[in-house]
Amino acid sequence: MYKALRTTRHALAAAATAALALTLTACGSGSGSGTDNGSMTGMNHSGTPSPSSSASSGDMSNMPGMNSAATGNGLADAKDGYRMASSAATLTAGKATGYRFTVTGPDGKPVTAFAVDQTERMHFYAIRSDLSGFQHVHPAMAPDGTWTAPLAALQPGTWRLYASFVPDSGSGKGKDFVLSRTVKVPGMAMTTPLAKASGTTTVDGYTITVKGAPMAGMAHQLTATVTKDGKPVTDLQPYLDTYAHLTAFHQGDLAFAHLHPESKVDGDHGGPTLTFHAEFAQSGNWRLFLQFRTAGRLHTAALTLHVG
C-alpha cells in the first residue's frame, strides 16, 4: 500500500511539473510576441506597406475593444471578406479627378447598405507617400454600389487611398472597416520632408497645441487646445458630429489611425480644449491632421507626433 501511495504521489508531482512548464512556455511566447509586435511591426520605411505589418495590424483589430480605425490598420484592400476594388491604377496629376471604386462583400457582390458614421456613410482619405497632400472627402454612391470620391488636384507620386465605412447588413454589420489601395500619379515627384515632431502648429491664424505622451499598443488621451492671437477659441462649430476630426498616418508604411473625439457637441461654442481617445499600433512618427470649423469655414492643421 505504501509503495502504491508513493507511486501515486510521484505521478501527481510529474503531472504538476509538466503543467507548470506548459503554462510558463505559453506565457513566455505570448509576452515575446507582444513585445515584438509593439517594437517591430510596421517599421518599414521604404514607403511600401509590407505584408507582415498589415497582417499584424489586422490581428490586433480582432482583440476586444479594438477596431481597425483605432489601431492603425488600413494597409490592405481586403478584410473579413470585404474588399475595396477599383480598376484605376493611375490618376492624372494637377487637376481635380474622381476616383471610382466599390466595396464588395463576402458574397463577391457590391455592398450598397452602409451605416451612417459621423454623419456620412463613407469617409475617404488620400495621402501621398511622403505624408503630404492630405484630403478627406465624402464620396457619392451610385445605385449599383459604385462610389466616386471627388479628389482635388494630386501631385505626382504614389498615393494611398482609404475607404472608412461600417456595413449595415451582412456578416460585417456594425463593424468598422478601413481598406485602402495605392495609385500612381505620373510625373516628376518632388518629395516633401516630414516636419519634425512638435506639439504646436498654426493654420489660418489659429494655434493648435497637442498634449499627450502616447505609447504604441496602449490607449491614451490626447488633448488639443485651439487659440487665436493668444486667446482661447470658444466658437468652434460642429463638424461631422464633433468639434474636431483627427486622423493620423504612420511615417513609412502609411498605417492609418482615426482618433475618436471625446468632447460632446453642444452648439456653436466648442473649444478651446478638445480630448481624443488615441490608440497607435506602432511606434515612430505619425502625421496628425486636425480638422475643425469656425464661421462656416473648415480648417485643417497638421503636425508630427512621435509615439514611443
For each residue, the residues with C-beta under 8 A, 3 or more apart:
1: 4 5
2: 5 6
3: 6 7
4: 1 7 8
5: 1 2 8 9
6: 2 3 9 10
7: 3 4 10 11
8: 4 5 11 12
9: 5 6 12 13
10: 6 7 13 14
11: 7 8 14 15
12: 8 9 15 16
13: 9 10 16 17
14: 10 11 17 18
15: 11 12 18 19
16: 12 13 19 20
17: 13 14 20 21
18: 14 15 21 22
19: 15 16 22 23
20: 16 17 23 24
21: 17 18 24 25
22: 18 19 25 26
23: 19 20 26 27
24: 20 21 27 28
25: 21 22 28 29
26: 22 23 29 30
27: 23 24 30 31
28: 24 25 31 32
29: 25 26 32 33
30: 26 27 33 34
31: 27 28 34 35
32: 28 29 35 36
33: 29 30 36 37
34: 30 31 37 38 217
35: 31 32 38 39
36: 32 33 39 40 41
37: 33 34 40 41 56 60 217
38: 34 35 41 216 217 283
39: 35 36 216 283
40: 36 37 43
41: 36 37 38 52 53 56 57 281 282
42: 50 53 56 57 72 250 252 253 255 281 282 284
43: 40 53 252 282 283 284
44: 48 49 50 53 252 253
45: 251 252 253
46: 252
47: 129 130 158 252 253 254
48: 44 253
49: 44 53 54 75 253 254 255
50: 42 44 53 54 253
51: 54 55
52: 41 55 56
53: 41 42 43 44 49 50 56 57 75 253 255 282
54: 49 50 51 57 58 73 75 76
55: 51 52 58 59
56: 37 41 42 52 53 59 60 281
57: 41 42 53 54 60 61 68 71 72 73 75 255 281 282
58: 54 55 61 62 68 73 76 79
59: 55 56 62 63
60: 37 56 57 63 66 71 73 217 281
61: 57 58 66 67 68 71 73 79
62: 58 59 66
63: 59 60 66
64:
65:
66: 60 61 62 63 70 71 279
67: 61 70 71 175 176
68: 57 58 61 71 73 74 79 176 177 178
69: 73 74 164 176 178 256 257 258 260
70: 66 67 176 257 258 259 260 277 279
71: 57 60 61 66 67 68 257 279 280 281
72: 42 57 248 250 255 256 257 279 280 281 282
73: 54 57 58 60 61 68 69 76 79 178 255 256 281
74: 68 69 162 164 178 179 180 254 255 256
75: 49 53 54 57 180 253 254 255 256
76: 54 58 73 79 179 180
77: 83 84 85 179 180 181
78: 81 82 83 84 179
79: 58 61 68 73 76 82 177 179
80: 106 171 172 175 177
81: 78 105 106 171 172
82: 78 79 103 104 105 106 111 167 172 177 179
83: 77 78 103 104 179
84: 77 78 101 102 103 163 179 180 181
85: 77 101 102 103 104
86: 99 100 101 102 181
87: 100
88: 91 99 100 101 183
89: 183 184
90: 183 184 185 186
91: 88 97 99 151 154 159 183 184 185
92: 95 97 154 185 186
93: 153 154 155 156 185 186 187
94: 153 154 155 187
95: 92 153
96: 150 151 152 153
97: 91 92 151 153 154
98: 148 149 150 151
99: 86 88 91 124 126 148 149 151 161 183
100: 86 87 88 146 147 148 149
101: 84 85 86 88 146 147 149 161 163 181
102: 84 85 86 110 111 145 146 147
103: 82 83 84 85 110 111 145 147 163 165 177 179
104: 82 83 85 108 109 110 111
105: 81 82 108 109 110 111 167 170 171 172
106: 80 81 82 170 171 172
107: 170
108: 104 105
109: 104 105 145
110: 102 103 104 105 144 145 146
111: 82 102 103 104 105 114 145 167 169 170
112: 141 143 144 145
113: 167 168 169 170
114: 111 121 122 141 165 166 167 168
115: 121 166 167 168 173 174
116: 119 120 121
117: 120 121 123 164 165 166 176
118: 123 240 241 242 245
119: 116 240 241
120: 116 117 123 138 240
121: 114 115 116 117 141 165
122: 114 138 139 141 147 163 164 165
123: 117 118 120 136 138 163 164 165
124: 99 136 137 138 139 147 149 161 162 163 164
125: 134 135 136 161 162 164 247 256
126: 99 133 134 135 137 149 151 154 159 160 161 162
127: 131 132 133 134 135 159 160 162 249 254 287
128: 131 132 133 154 155 157 158 159 192
129: 47 157 158 159 160 254
130: 47 157 191 192 193 194
131: 127 128 134 192 194 249 251 254 287
132: 127 128 155 192
133: 126 127 128 154 155 159
134: 125 126 127 131 247 249 287 289 300 302
135: 125 126 127 151 152
136: 123 124 125 245 247 289 291 300
137: 124 126 149 150 151
138: 120 122 123 124
139: 122 124 147 148 149 150
140: 147 148
141: 112 114 121 122 145 146 147
142: 145 146 147 148
143: 112
144: 110 112
145: 102 103 109 110 111 112 141 142
146: 100 101 102 110 141 142
147: 100 101 102 103 122 124 139 140 141 142 163
148: 98 99 100 139 140 142
149: 98 99 100 101 124 126 137 139 161
150: 96 98 137 139
151: 91 96 97 98 99 126 135 137 154
152: 96 135
153: 93 94 95 96 97
154: 91 92 93 94 97 126 128 133 151 159 185
155: 93 94 128 132 133 185 187 189 190
156: 93 185 186 187 188 189 190
157: 128 129 130 184 185 187 189 191
158: 47 128 129 182 183 184 185 189
159: 91 126 127 128 129 133 154 182 183 184 185
160: 126 127 129 180 181 182 254
161: 99 101 124 125 126 149 180 181 182 183
162: 74 124 125 126 127 178 179 180 256
163: 84 101 103 122 123 124 147 177 178 179 180
164: 69 74 117 122 123 124 125 176 177 178 258
165: 103 114 117 121 122 123 177
166: 114 115 117 174 175 176 177
167: 82 105 111 113 114 115 170 172 173 174 175 177
168: 113 114 115 173 174
169: 111 113 173
170: 105 106 107 111 113 167 173
171: 80 81 105 106
172: 80 81 82 105 106 167 175 177
173: 115 167 168 169 170
174: 115 166 167 168
175: 67 80 166 167 172
176: 67 68 69 70 117 164 166
177: 68 79 80 82 103 163 164 165 166 167 172
178: 68 69 73 74 162 163 164 256 258
179: 74 76 77 78 79 82 83 84 103 162 163
180: 74 75 76 77 84 160 161 162 163 256
181: 77 84 86 101 160 161
182: 158 159 160 161
183: 88 89 90 91 99 158 159 161
184: 89 90 91 157 158 159
185: 90 91 92 93 154 155 156 157 158 159
186: 90 92 93 156
187: 93 94 155 156 157
188: 156
189: 155 156 157 158
190: 155 156
191: 130 157
192: 128 130 131 132
193: 130
194: 130 131 251 285 287 304
195: 198 302 303 304
196: 304
197: 285 304 305 306
198: 195 201 303 304
199: 209 210 211 303 305
200: 207 208 209 210 303
201: 198 207 208 301 302 303
202: 205 206 207 208 301
203: 206 208 299 300 301 302
204: 297 299
205: 202 228 229
206: 202 203 226 227 228 233 294 299 301
207: 200 201 202 226 227 228
208: 200 201 202 203 224 225 226 290 301 303
209: 199 200 224 225 227
210: 199 200 222 223 224 288 290 303 305
211: 199 222 223 225
212: 220 221 222 223 278
213: 220 308
214: 218 220 222 278 280 305 307 308
215: 218 220 280 283 307 308
216: 38 39 280 281 282 283 307 308
217: 34 37 38 60 279 280 281
218: 214 215 279
219: 277 278 279
220: 212 213 214 215 278 279
221: 212 262 275 276 277 278
222: 210 211 212 214 246 259 275 276 278
223: 210 211 212 273 274 275 276
224: 208 209 210 244 246 273 274 275 276 290
225: 208 209 211 232 271 272 273 274
226: 206 207 208 232 233 236 244 271 272 274 292
227: 206 207 209 230 231 232 233 272
228: 205 206 207 231 233
229: 205
230: 227
231: 227 228
232: 225 226 227 271 272
233: 206 226 227 228 236 271 272 294
234: 269 270 271 272
235: 268 269 270 271 294 295
236: 226 233 243 244 268 269 270 271 274 292 293 294
237: 243 268 270 293 294 295 296
238: 241 242 243 265 268 270 293
239: 242 243 244 245 291 292 293 298
240: 118 119 120 245
241: 118 119 238 265
242: 118 238 239 245 261 263 265
243: 236 237 238 239 261 263 265 270 271 274 292
244: 224 226 236 239 261 263 270 274 276 290 291 292
245: 118 136 239 240 242 261 290 291 292
246: 222 224 258 259 261 276 288 289 290 291
247: 125 134 136 256 257 258 259 288 289 291
248: 72 256 257 258 259 280 286 287 288 289 305
249: 127 131 134 254 255 256 257 286 287
250: 42 72 253 254 255 256 257 280 282 284 285 286
251: 45 131 194 284 285 286 287 304
252: 42 43 44 45 46 47 284
253: 42 44 45 47 48 49 50 53 75 250 282
254: 47 49 74 75 127 129 131 160 249 250
255: 42 49 53 57 72 73 74 75 249 250 281 282
256: 69 72 73 74 75 125 162 178 180 247 248 249 250
257: 69 70 71 72 247 248 249 250 278 279 280 281 286
258: 69 70 164 178 246 247 248
259: 70 222 246 247 248 276 277 278 288
260: 69 70 276 277
261: 242 243 244 245 246 274 275 276 277
262: 221 275 276 277
263: 242 243 244 270 273 274 275
264:
265: 238 241 242 243 270
266: 269 270
267:
268: 235 236 237 238
269: 234 235 236 266
270: 234 235 236 237 238 243 244 263 265 266 274 292
271: 225 226 232 233 234 235 236 243 274
272: 225 226 227 232 233 234
273: 223 224 225 263
274: 223 224 225 226 236 243 244 261 263 270 271
275: 221 222 223 224 261 262 263
276: 221 222 223 224 244 246 259 260 261 262
277: 70 219 221 259 260 261 262
278: 212 214 219 220 221 222 257 259
279: 66 70 71 72 217 218 219 220 257
280: 71 72 214 215 216 217 248 250 257 283 286 307
281: 41 42 56 57 60 71 72 73 216 217 255 257
282: 41 42 43 53 57 72 216 250 253 255 307
283: 38 39 43 215 216 280 307 308
284: 42 43 250 251 252 306 307
285: 194 197 250 251 304 305 306 307
286: 248 249 250 251 257 280 304 305 306 307
287: 127 131 134 194 248 249 251 302 303 304 305
288: 210 246 247 248 259 302 303 304 305
289: 134 136 246 247 248 300 301 302
290: 208 210 224 244 245 246 300 301 302 303
291: 136 239 244 245 246 247 298 299 300 301
292: 226 236 239 243 244 245 270 298 299 301
293: 236 237 238 239 296 297 298 299
294: 206 233 235 236 237 297 299
295: 235 237
296: 237 293
297: 204 293 294
298: 239 291 292 293
299: 203 204 206 291 292 293 294
300: 134 136 203 289 290 291
301: 201 202 203 206 208 289 290 291 292
302: 134 195 201 203 287 288 289 290
303: 195 198 199 200 201 208 210 287 288 290
304: 194 195 196 197 198 251 285 286 287 288
305: 197 199 210 214 248 285 286 287 288
306: 197 284 285 286
307: 214 215 216 280 282 283 284 285 286
308: 213 214 215 216 283
